[in-house]
Amino acid sequence: WWKIYHDATLDRLEDQLNQANPTIQAAVAHYDSARAVVAQVNSVLFPFLSTGATFTANRQSAKAPLRGQNQPNQYGLNNIGAGVGYEVDLWNQLHDQVKIAKYNAQAAAALLVNAQLSLQAQLASDYMLLRGLDAELDVIHRAVEDYRQGVAIVTSRYQGQIASGLDIAEAKTVLEQAEAEESDVRASRALVEHAIAALVGVPASQFSIPPAVVTLPVPQIPTGLASDLLQRRPDIAAAERLVAAANEDIGVTKAAFFPVLNLGAVYGYENDGAIQTLISAPLSYWTVGPQFLLPLFEGGYRRGAEAQAYARLREAVDQYRATVLQAFQEVEDDLALLNELGQEFEQITAAVQDAGRALQLATSLFVEGGTNYLDVVVDDIQWLNSQVSAIQVQTRRLQANVDLVRALGGGWSTADLPTPDQTLTLDPLKEGFSNPYKQN
């Protein structure tokens, strides 16, 4: 989306941010973690198979309870076997748990995009500010050169007894104030440059952006229908997925009131002698059959869990509503700000032109001896301040334009959200960082 500003440096910085920003990488890791949870929870839908073996030497007490007279004090016990088990999802509890994990993974994916979008917009906004400061420095630097020439002219006129010492003092004061302002703007530019360095993952001491006076456009951003915003904002998509997960959690807590059916079987061999003769038919054993588990009394535990699930759903719904309201507010704020700043820019542009004409007239009168240097100083300061104000208003317009793009989702839509099945991965470690969106 930042390509609408047609600036190659900004394009390069945004690409660098997407690849190296540690906050984005942390969000990617969080999404990978959520996908791994989906794989873990999804495993309960399948039977489990296990095997094991034990080979031990044992000694029992001579006074062990129920010990027979012919039992030895020392004996070996060897066991090898395998088991299989499967929980029958009678009440859809297990499938609901898988849905919850998938919804949470989708929310993590949306939050990843939201983190990307926020950082991309922050970088673009900082870059607009940096270029605005560059434009200010250019204007102030040219003014400083003019003020130095003014000091030289006033000094020459003083030596010719045409100007007074007061004129020299005023000329030097204006020059020194402009030089101080130039130093202050340079300090501000350095801080903005350091902020950009942190965003792109580079130490400030190893990063620099050459100063340049760049004219950046303020493009028109189509807002579309208000209802479209619900499909454009990744933070809204994340909040909606969390509502869906909270809703499924109610089904899980309700299913906990009903019995659990487990199917299992065990087969193995056991003896107290040599290992080489362990696997033989007379030494085999097996167990097979269903198992029912039903809680009868738990002191209100399950009722509390159910009440908690309903409370979490209400919390998720209210957070979703708050996110939607904030999204609408941000869009309206940025539209109003852009409108007012547009009018302000037209007004300040007219002020710059008027101040320039006033300065030309005052300078001509001073050269011809029709006025003192104080009038020139006043008009010169007004001309400089109006130019700086115009640059600052234009910078704010660009920053508001960037923020409007962010508020509208940066071109993202819920169609880009991974499907529930796409959140399932069986081996996330082989995939490494799995950024689901390469947003341009």
Contacts in CASP RR format, 6 or more apart in sequence:
PFRMAT RR
TARGET T0000
AUTHOR 0000-0000-0000
METHOD contacts of the structure
MODEL  1
WWKIYHDATLDRLEDQLNQANPTIQAAVAHYDSARAVVAQVNSVLFPFLS
TGATFTANRQSAKAPLRGQNQPNQYGLNNIGAGVGYEVDLWNQLHDQVKI
AKYNAQAAAALLVNAQLSLQAQLASDYMLLRGLDAELDVIHRAVEDYRQG
VAIVTSRYQGQIASGLDIAEAKTVLEQAEAEESDVRASRALVEHAIAALV
GVPASQFSIPPAVVTLPVPQIPTGLASDLLQRRPDIAAAERLVAAANEDI
GVTKAAFFPVLNLGAVYGYENDGAIQTLISAPLSYWTVGPQFLLPLFEGG
YRRGAEAQAYARLREAVDQYRATVLQAFQEVEDDLALLNELGQEFEQITA
AVQDAGRALQLATSLFVEGGTNYLDVVVDDIQWLNSQVSAIQVQTRRLQA
NVDLVRALGGGWSTADLPTPDQTLTLDPLKEGFSNPYKQN
1 120 0 8 1.000
1 405 0 8 1.000
1 410 0 8 1.000
1 411 0 8 1.000
1 439 0 8 1.000
1 440 0 8 1.000
2 10 0 8 1.000
2 11 0 8 1.000
2 14 0 8 1.000
2 120 0 8 1.000
2 124 0 8 1.000
3 11 0 8 1.000
3 440 0 8 1.000
4 217 0 8 1.000
4 219 0 8 1.000
4 405 0 8 1.000
5 124 0 8 1.000
5 216 0 8 1.000
5 217 0 8 1.000
5 219 0 8 1.000
5 398 0 8 1.000
6 216 0 8 1.000
6 217 0 8 1.000
7 127 0 8 1.000
7 214 0 8 1.000
7 216 0 8 1.000
9 127 0 8 1.000
9 209 0 8 1.000
10 124 0 8 1.000
10 127 0 8 1.000
13 123 0 8 1.000
13 127 0 8 1.000
13 196 0 8 1.000
13 199 0 8 1.000
13 200 0 8 1.000
14 120 0 8 1.000
14 123 0 8 1.000
14 124 0 8 1.000
16 200 0 8 1.000
16 201 0 8 1.000
16 202 0 8 1.000
17 24 0 8 1.000
17 119 0 8 1.000
17 120 0 8 1.000
17 123 0 8 1.000
17 199 0 8 1.000
17 200 0 8 1.000
17 201 0 8 1.000
18 24 0 8 1.000
18 116 0 8 1.000
18 120 0 8 1.000
18 438 0 8 1.000
18 439 0 8 1.000
20 200 0 8 1.000
20 201 0 8 1.000
20 202 0 8 1.000
21 119 0 8 1.000
21 199 0 8 1.000
21 200 0 8 1.000
21 201 0 8 1.000
22 201 0 8 1.000
23 115 0 8 1.000
23 119 0 8 1.000
24 112 0 8 1.000
24 115 0 8 1.000
24 116 0 8 1.000
24 119 0 8 1.000
25 433 0 8 1.000
27 111 0 8 1.000
27 112 0 8 1.000
27 115 0 8 1.000
27 116 0 8 1.000
28 112 0 8 1.000
28 433 0 8 1.000
28 434 0 8 1.000
28 435 0 8 1.000
29 433 0 8 1.000
30 108 0 8 1.000
30 111 0 8 1.000
30 112 0 8 1.000
31 105 0 8 1.000
31 108 0 8 1.000
31 109 0 8 1.000
31 111 0 8 1.000
31 112 0 8 1.000
31 434 0 8 1.000
31 436 0 8 1.000
32 428 0 8 1.000
32 431 0 8 1.000
32 432 0 8 1.000
32 433 0 8 1.000
32 434 0 8 1.000
33 108 0 8 1.000
34 101 0 8 1.000
34 104 0 8 1.000
34 105 0 8 1.000
34 107 0 8 1.000
34 108 0 8 1.000
34 109 0 8 1.000
34 423 0 8 1.000
35 105 0 8 1.000
35 423 0 8 1.000
35 424 0 8 1.000
35 425 0 8 1.000
35 428 0 8 1.000
35 434 0 8 1.000
36 425 0 8 1.000
36 428 0 8 1.000
37 101 0 8 1.000
37 104 0 8 1.000
37 105 0 8 1.000
38 98 0 8 1.000
38 101 0 8 1.000
38 102 0 8 1.000
38 105 0 8 1.000
38 423 0 8 1.000
38 424 0 8 1.000
38 425 0 8 1.000
39 424 0 8 1.000
39 425 0 8 1.000
39 426 0 8 1.000
39 428 0 8 1.000
40 101 0 8 1.000
41 97 0 8 1.000
41 98 0 8 1.000
41 100 0 8 1.000
41 101 0 8 1.000
42 98 0 8 1.000
42 101 0 8 1.000
42 424 0 8 1.000
44 87 0 8 1.000
44 94 0 8 1.000
44 97 0 8 1.000
44 98 0 8 1.000
45 89 0 8 1.000
45 94 0 8 1.000
45 95 0 8 1.000
45 98 0 8 1.000
46 86 0 8 1.000
47 84 0 8 1.000
47 85 0 8 1.000
47 86 0 8 1.000
48 84 0 8 1.000
48 85 0 8 1.000
48 86 0 8 1.000
49 82 0 8 1.000
49 83 0 8 1.000
49 84 0 8 1.000
49 85 0 8 1.000
50 82 0 8 1.000
50 83 0 8 1.000
50 84 0 8 1.000
51 80 0 8 1.000
51 81 0 8 1.000
51 82 0 8 1.000
51 83 0 8 1.000
52 80 0 8 1.000
52 81 0 8 1.000
52 82 0 8 1.000
53 78 0 8 1.000
53 79 0 8 1.000
53 80 0 8 1.000
53 81 0 8 1.000
54 77 0 8 1.000
54 78 0 8 1.000
54 79 0 8 1.000
54 80 0 8 1.000
55 77 0 8 1.000
55 78 0 8 1.000
55 79 0 8 1.000
55 275 0 8 1.000
56 76 0 8 1.000
56 77 0 8 1.000
56 78 0 8 1.000
57 74 0 8 1.000
57 75 0 8 1.000
57 76 0 8 1.000
58 74 0 8 1.000
58 75 0 8 1.000
58 76 0 8 1.000
58 77 0 8 1.000
59 73 0 8 1.000
59 74 0 8 1.000
60 67 0 8 1.000
60 71 0 8 1.000
60 73 0 8 1.000
60 75 0 8 1.000
61 67 0 8 1.000
62 73 0 8 1.000
75 272 0 8 1.000
76 272 0 8 1.000
76 273 0 8 1.000
77 270 0 8 1.000
77 272 0 8 1.000
78 270 0 8 1.000
78 271 0 8 1.000
78 272 0 8 1.000
78 273 0 8 1.000
78 275 0 8 1.000
78 278 0 8 1.000
79 268 0 8 1.000
79 269 0 8 1.000
79 270 0 8 1.000
80 268 0 8 1.000
80 269 0 8 1.000
80 270 0 8 1.000
80 278 0 8 1.000
80 279 0 8 1.000
81 266 0 8 1.000
81 267 0 8 1.000
81 268 0 8 1.000
81 269 0 8 1.000
82 266 0 8 1.000
82 267 0 8 1.000
82 268 0 8 1.000
83 264 0 8 1.000
83 265 0 8 1.000
83 266 0 8 1.000
83 267 0 8 1.000
84 264 0 8 1.000
84 265 0 8 1.000
85 262 0 8 1.000
85 263 0 8 1.000
85 264 0 8 1.000
85 265 0 8 1.000
86 262 0 8 1.000
86 263 0 8 1.000
86 264 0 8 1.000
87 94 0 8 1.000
87 260 0 8 1.000
87 261 0 8 1.000
87 262 0 8 1.000
87 263 0 8 1.000
88 261 0 8 1.000
88 262 0 8 1.000
88 263 0 8 1.000
89 95 0 8 1.000
90 258 0 8 1.000
90 259 0 8 1.000
90 260 0 8 1.000
90 261 0 8 1.000
91 254 0 8 1.000
91 255 0 8 1.000
91 258 0 8 1.000
92 251 0 8 1.000
92 255 0 8 1.000
93 251 0 8 1.000
93 252 0 8 1.000
93 255 0 8 1.000
93 256 0 8 1.000
96 248 0 8 1.000
96 249 0 8 1.000
96 251 0 8 1.000
96 252 0 8 1.000
96 255 0 8 1.000
97 248 0 8 1.000
97 252 0 8 1.000
99 244 0 8 1.000
99 245 0 8 1.000
99 248 0 8 1.000
99 420 0 8 1.000
100 245 0 8 1.000
100 248 0 8 1.000
100 249 0 8 1.000
100 252 0 8 1.000
101 423 0 8 1.000
102 420 0 8 1.000
102 421 0 8 1.000
102 423 0 8 1.000
102 424 0 8 1.000
103 241 0 8 1.000
103 242 0 8 1.000
103 244 0 8 1.000
103 245 0 8 1.000
103 248 0 8 1.000
103 420 0 8 1.000
104 241 0 8 1.000
104 242 0 8 1.000
104 245 0 8 1.000
105 418 0 8 1.000
105 423 0 8 1.000
106 237 0 8 1.000
106 238 0 8 1.000
106 241 0 8 1.000
106 417 0 8 1.000
106 418 0 8 1.000
106 420 0 8 1.000
106 423 0 8 1.000
107 237 0 8 1.000
107 238 0 8 1.000
107 239 0 8 1.000
107 241 0 8 1.000
107 242 0 8 1.000
107 245 0 8 1.000
108 238 0 8 1.000
109 417 0 8 1.000
109 418 0 8 1.000
109 423 0 8 1.000
109 436 0 8 1.000
109 437 0 8 1.000
110 234 0 8 1.000
110 235 0 8 1.000
110 237 0 8 1.000
110 238 0 8 1.000
110 241 0 8 1.000
110 417 0 8 1.000
111 234 0 8 1.000
111 235 0 8 1.000
111 238 0 8 1.000
112 435 0 8 1.000
112 436 0 8 1.000
112 437 0 8 1.000
113 234 0 8 1.000
113 412 0 8 1.000
113 416 0 8 1.000
113 436 0 8 1.000
113 437 0 8 1.000
113 439 0 8 1.000
114 233 0 8 1.000
114 234 0 8 1.000
114 235 0 8 1.000
114 238 0 8 1.000
116 437 0 8 1.000
116 439 0 8 1.000
117 234 0 8 1.000
117 406 0 8 1.000
117 409 0 8 1.000
117 410 0 8 1.000
117 412 0 8 1.000
117 439 0 8 1.000
118 406 0 8 1.000
119 199 0 8 1.000
120 406 0 8 1.000
120 439 0 8 1.000
121 402 0 8 1.000
121 403 0 8 1.000
121 405 0 8 1.000
121 406 0 8 1.000
122 199 0 8 1.000
123 196 0 8 1.000
123 199 0 8 1.000
123 200 0 8 1.000
124 402 0 8 1.000
125 399 0 8 1.000
125 402 0 8 1.000
125 403 0 8 1.000
126 192 0 8 1.000
126 195 0 8 1.000
126 196 0 8 1.000
126 199 0 8 1.000
127 196 0 8 1.000
128 216 0 8 1.000
128 395 0 8 1.000
128 398 0 8 1.000
128 399 0 8 1.000
128 402 0 8 1.000
129 192 0 8 1.000
129 395 0 8 1.000
129 399 0 8 1.000
130 189 0 8 1.000
130 192 0 8 1.000
130 193 0 8 1.000
130 196 0 8 1.000
130 209 0 8 1.000
131 212 0 8 1.000
131 213 0 8 1.000
131 214 0 8 1.000
131 216 0 8 1.000
131 395 0 8 1.000
132 391 0 8 1.000
132 392 0 8 1.000
132 394 0 8 1.000
132 395 0 8 1.000
133 185 0 8 1.000
133 188 0 8 1.000
133 189 0 8 1.000
133 192 0 8 1.000
134 189 0 8 1.000
134 211 0 8 1.000
134 212 0 8 1.000
134 213 0 8 1.000
134 214 0 8 1.000
135 213 0 8 1.000
135 214 0 8 1.000
135 391 0 8 1.000
136 185 0 8 1.000
136 388 0 8 1.000
136 391 0 8 1.000
136 392 0 8 1.000
137 182 0 8 1.000
137 185 0 8 1.000
137 186 0 8 1.000
137 189 0 8 1.000
137 211 0 8 1.000
138 213 0 8 1.000
139 384 0 8 1.000
139 387 0 8 1.000
139 388 0 8 1.000
139 391 0 8 1.000
140 178 0 8 1.000
140 181 0 8 1.000
140 182 0 8 1.000
140 185 0 8 1.000
140 384 0 8 1.000
140 388 0 8 1.000
141 182 0 8 1.000
143 178 0 8 1.000
143 380 0 8 1.000
143 384 0 8 1.000
144 175 0 8 1.000
144 178 0 8 1.000
144 179 0 8 1.000
144 182 0 8 1.000
146 380 0 8 1.000
147 171 0 8 1.000
147 174 0 8 1.000
147 175 0 8 1.000
147 178 0 8 1.000
147 380 0 8 1.000
148 175 0 8 1.000
150 171 0 8 1.000
150 175 0 8 1.000
151 168 0 8 1.000
151 171 0 8 1.000
151 172 0 8 1.000
151 175 0 8 1.000
154 163 0 8 1.000
154 167 0 8 1.000
154 168 0 8 1.000
154 171 0 8 1.000
154 373 0 8 1.000
155 168 0 8 1.000
157 163 0 8 1.000
157 167 0 8 1.000
158 164 0 8 1.000
158 165 0 8 1.000
158 167 0 8 1.000
158 168 0 8 1.000
162 369 0 8 1.000
163 373 0 8 1.000
164 372 0 8 1.000
166 374 0 8 1.000
167 372 0 8 1.000
167 373 0 8 1.000
167 374 0 8 1.000
170 373 0 8 1.000
170 374 0 8 1.000
170 377 0 8 1.000
171 373 0 8 1.000
171 377 0 8 1.000
174 377 0 8 1.000
174 380 0 8 1.000
174 381 0 8 1.000
178 384 0 8 1.000
189 211 0 8 1.000
193 204 0 8 1.000
193 207 0 8 1.000
193 208 0 8 1.000
193 209 0 8 1.000
194 204 0 8 1.000
194 207 0 8 1.000
196 207 0 8 1.000
196 209 0 8 1.000
197 203 0 8 1.000
197 204 0 8 1.000
197 206 0 8 1.000
197 207 0 8 1.000
198 204 0 8 1.000
200 207 0 8 1.000
216 398 0 8 1.000
218 338 0 8 1.000
218 394 0 8 1.000
218 397 0 8 1.000
218 398 0 8 1.000
218 401 0 8 1.000
219 401 0 8 1.000
221 401 0 8 1.000
221 404 0 8 1.000
221 405 0 8 1.000
221 408 0 8 1.000
223 331 0 8 1.000
223 335 0 8 1.000
223 404 0 8 1.000
223 408 0 8 1.000
226 328 0 8 1.000
229 236 0 8 1.000
229 327 0 8 1.000
229 328 0 8 1.000
229 331 0 8 1.000
229 408 0 8 1.000
230 236 0 8 1.000
230 324 0 8 1.000
231 237 0 8 1.000
231 413 0 8 1.000
231 414 0 8 1.000
231 415 0 8 1.000
232 408 0 8 1.000
232 409 0 8 1.000
232 410 0 8 1.000
232 411 0 8 1.000
232 412 0 8 1.000
232 413 0 8 1.000
233 323 0 8 1.000
233 327 0 8 1.000
233 407 0 8 1.000
233 408 0 8 1.000
233 409 0 8 1.000
233 412 0 8 1.000
234 409 0 8 1.000
234 412 0 8 1.000
235 323 0 8 1.000
235 327 0 8 1.000
236 320 0 8 1.000
236 323 0 8 1.000
236 324 0 8 1.000
236 327 0 8 1.000
237 414 0 8 1.000
237 417 0 8 1.000
239 316 0 8 1.000
239 319 0 8 1.000
239 320 0 8 1.000
239 323 0 8 1.000
239 324 0 8 1.000
240 320 0 8 1.000
242 316 0 8 1.000
242 319 0 8 1.000
242 320 0 8 1.000
243 313 0 8 1.000
243 316 0 8 1.000
243 317 0 8 1.000
243 320 0 8 1.000
245 316 0 8 1.000
246 309 0 8 1.000
246 312 0 8 1.000
246 313 0 8 1.000
246 315 0 8 1.000
246 316 0 8 1.000
246 317 0 8 1.000
247 313 0 8 1.000
249 309 0 8 1.000
249 312 0 8 1.000
249 313 0 8 1.000
250 306 0 8 1.000
250 309 0 8 1.000
250 310 0 8 1.000
250 313 0 8 1.000
251 309 0 8 1.000
252 309 0 8 1.000
253 302 0 8 1.000
253 305 0 8 1.000
253 306 0 8 1.000
253 308 0 8 1.000
253 309 0 8 1.000
254 306 0 8 1.000
256 295 0 8 1.000
256 302 0 8 1.000
256 305 0 8 1.000
257 295 0 8 1.000
257 302 0 8 1.000
258 294 0 8 1.000
259 292 0 8 1.000
259 293 0 8 1.000
259 294 0 8 1.000
260 292 0 8 1.000
260 293 0 8 1.000
260 294 0 8 1.000
261 290 0 8 1.000
261 291 0 8 1.000
261 292 0 8 1.000
262 290 0 8 1.000
262 291 0 8 1.000
262 293 0 8 1.000
263 289 0 8 1.000
263 290 0 8 1.000
263 291 0 8 1.000
264 287 0 8 1.000
264 288 0 8 1.000
264 289 0 8 1.000
264 290 0 8 1.000
264 291 0 8 1.000
265 286 0 8 1.000
265 287 0 8 1.000
265 288 0 8 1.000
265 289 0 8 1.000
266 285 0 8 1.000
266 286 0 8 1.000
266 287 0 8 1.000
266 288 0 8 1.000
267 284 0 8 1.000
267 285 0 8 1.000
267 286 0 8 1.000
267 287 0 8 1.000
268 284 0 8 1.000
268 285 0 8 1.000
268 286 0 8 1.000
269 278 0 8 1.000
269 279 0 8 1.000
269 280 0 8 1.000
269 283 0 8 1.000
269 284 0 8 1.000
269 285 0 8 1.000
270 278 0 8 1.000
270 283 0 8 1.000
270 285 0 8 1.000
271 277 0 8 1.000
271 278 0 8 1.000
271 283 0 8 1.000
277 283 0 8 1.000
295 302 0 8 1.000
327 407 0 8 1.000
330 403 0 8 1.000
330 407 0 8 1.000
331 404 0 8 1.000
331 407 0 8 1.000
331 408 0 8 1.000
334 400 0 8 1.000
334 401 0 8 1.000
334 403 0 8 1.000
334 404 0 8 1.000
334 407 0 8 1.000
335 404 0 8 1.000
337 396 0 8 1.000
337 400 0 8 1.000
338 397 0 8 1.000
338 400 0 8 1.000
338 401 0 8 1.000
338 404 0 8 1.000
341 393 0 8 1.000
341 396 0 8 1.000
341 397 0 8 1.000
341 400 0 8 1.000
342 393 0 8 1.000
342 397 0 8 1.000
344 393 0 8 1.000
345 390 0 8 1.000
345 393 0 8 1.000
345 394 0 8 1.000
345 397 0 8 1.000
348 386 0 8 1.000
348 389 0 8 1.000
348 390 0 8 1.000
348 393 0 8 1.000
349 390 0 8 1.000
351 386 0 8 1.000
351 389 0 8 1.000
351 390 0 8 1.000
352 383 0 8 1.000
352 386 0 8 1.000
352 387 0 8 1.000
352 390 0 8 1.000
355 379 0 8 1.000
355 382 0 8 1.000
355 383 0 8 1.000
355 386 0 8 1.000
355 387 0 8 1.000
356 379 0 8 1.000
356 383 0 8 1.000
358 379 0 8 1.000
358 382 0 8 1.000
358 383 0 8 1.000
359 376 0 8 1.000
359 379 0 8 1.000
359 380 0 8 1.000
359 382 0 8 1.000
359 383 0 8 1.000
361 379 0 8 1.000
362 371 0 8 1.000
362 375 0 8 1.000
362 376 0 8 1.000
362 378 0 8 1.000
362 379 0 8 1.000
362 380 0 8 1.000
363 376 0 8 1.000
363 379 0 8 1.000
365 371 0 8 1.000
365 375 0 8 1.000
366 372 0 8 1.000
366 373 0 8 1.000
366 375 0 8 1.000
366 376 0 8 1.000
410 439 0 8 1.000
411 439 0 8 1.000
412 437 0 8 1.000
412 439 0 8 1.000
416 437 0 8 1.000
418 436 0 8 1.000
422 436 0 8 1.000
425 431 0 8 1.000
425 434 0 8 1.000
428 434 0 8 1.000
END
